[in-house]
Amino acid sequence: RKAISIKGGEFFEALSVKVVSEYFKYTKNQILEAKVTGGSEDNGIDGVIEIKDSLKKNTYILMQAKVRTNNKVTLKEVREFYGAFKSQKADVGIFITNASYHNEAIKFSKNMNDLVLIDGEILLDICKLTNTGIIKINDESYILDEKIFLYENFN
C-alpha cells in the first residue's frame, strides 16, 4: 500500500483500470474498452471499462480510484461517485482504493446492486488471482512487481 500511495493518484488510476480489466478477462468476459479518463474535469470518473459477457450482453462500467495513506474513504465520497456514474447512465460503478472504507460507506453500498467497493485487501486478492502487478515470494508473501511502475505497461 505504501508503494502505491507514494506513486500517486494517476498511477493508481491506471493500475486500477488494468487490474479490474484483467479480472474481467480472467472471468471470461471480452474487454471492449479499458481506459483511464482521469483529470481535473473528469467529474469523479477515473476509468471506463466496457465488457461483453458470455451471453453477449454489454456492460458499461465507470470507475473511481482513490489513493489513501491513513484515511478511509468516506460515505460522502462514495455517494458523490454514485451520483456521478448514475448521471452518466453507466451499468455499474466501481470505487477502488488502496486503503479501506468507513462503515457508513460500506453500509450504503450494500443496498446498491450496481455499486462495487474494492478496498486494498480485495485489490490484493484480485492481483493474486489474475497474476497482475505482484510477484509471489513464497506461499504467504507477495511484493509489487517493479515493472508495474512503468506507466507504459498499463496500455
Buried (B, 14 or more C-beta within 10 A) or exposed (E): BEEBBEBEEBBBBBBBBBBBBBBBBEEEBEBEEBBBBBEEEBBBBBBBBBBBEEEEEEBBBBBBBBBBEEEBBBBEBBBEBBEBBBEBEBBBBBBBBBBBBBEBBBEBBEEBEBBBBBBBEBBBEBBEEBEBBBEEEEEEEBEBBEEBBEEEEBE
